[in-house]
Amino acid sequence: MGSDIVDTNGLLLVAKEKLLTDKLVAQVAKDFSLANISLQLPITFEANTFISVIRDRVYRLITEHFSEYLNLLYIIDVPERELENMQVTDAAEIADQVTFLILKREFQKVMYKTLYG
């Protein structure tokens, strides 16, 4: 995954260019399911809706079910150093940045499976 990806929209654009959007959605759904967290993803992919659904769920986990949030990050394998380096002031900003980190890690998994699987 290129270092030129700096935000969620850029990541989804790269996934679309590489024709990996469906695999990314499937990977996200799989890992949320493994964490026993429901995620109501739309049937047809729309980038803004996809991001919004994940961000809203992450926000609710942070504010209402913190242990489930930590379990999700563990299952997805979001790097701790990236979480520690976040500069944020409130839960909404944390949810935005964590959504990007989740999608970034999930996209890495999809890329590795595509290249080496």
N, C-alpha and C positions, 0 to 999 in steps of 0.2 A: 504494500500500500504506500502510495507516494506521500512524501512529507508536505506536499502542497495542499493537502486537505486540512482546512482550518476550522470548518464548521459543519453542522449537520446537513445543510443544503448542498454544500460542496461534496460531501461524502455520498449523498444520494445521487448526485449528478454523475459521479464516477461509477457508481454501481449501475446506473442506467446505461452509461456508455459501454460498460463491459458486459451488459446483458445479465447482470447478477441480482437485479432487484427482487425477483421472485425467491431466489435462494436466500437473500438477506432477510426477507420477511419470514420465511420458513424457519430460519435459524433463530430469529428473535422470538417467534412463537414457541419454538421448541424449548429454549432456555427459560422463558417465563413459565412455561408449563412444568419444567423440571423443578423450578422454585415454588411450584404450587401457587402461582399468582395468575389470576385470570386477566386476560388482555383481549379486549374486544376489537380486533383489527378489522378494518373494512374489507369486504370481499374483493372490490376492485381497488388497485393501488392508486393512491393520490398522495404525493409526498407530504404536503402540509398536514393532511389528516393523519397519516402514519406517524409523523413526528409528534403531533399534538396528543394522540392517544398514548404514546409512550411517556411523554413528558408529564401528562396529567396523572398517569398511574404512578410514576416515580415520585411526583410531588405528594400524592396521597400516602405513599409508603413512607416517605421521609417524615411527614407530619403525624401520621396515625399508627404506622406499623413499622417502627424502625428496625426491629430484629429481622423482619421479612425483607426489608430493604437491604440490610447487610448480607443476608443469605443470597439474595438475587445477585448482588455484586460479586460474591464468592463464586456462584455457579457460572456466571458469565466470564469470570476471571478478569475483571477490570483491574488494571495495575494500581496498587496502593500509592505509588509515588505520584501518579497523575491526580489521584484524589487529594493527596496532601498538598499539591501545588496549586489547587484551585484558590482563586482570590474572589470571594463572594461575600455578600452581606446578608442575604436572606434565603429562605427555602426555595423561592421561585427561581432565583439565579442558580442555586445548587441543582435544582431539577433540570434546568436548561443545560448546564454543563455536564451533568451526569448522563443525560440523554445522549449527548454527543459522544461521551466516552463509551457508553454501552454500544451505540451503533458502530463506533470505530472498532471496538473489539470484535463485535459480531461480524463486521465486514472482513476483518483480518482472518477470522475462522473460515469464512466463505471463500476468500481468496486462496488460502492454504489448501483447502479441500479441492478447489478447482485446479490449482497448479500441481498438487502432489497426490491427490486422492484418486 
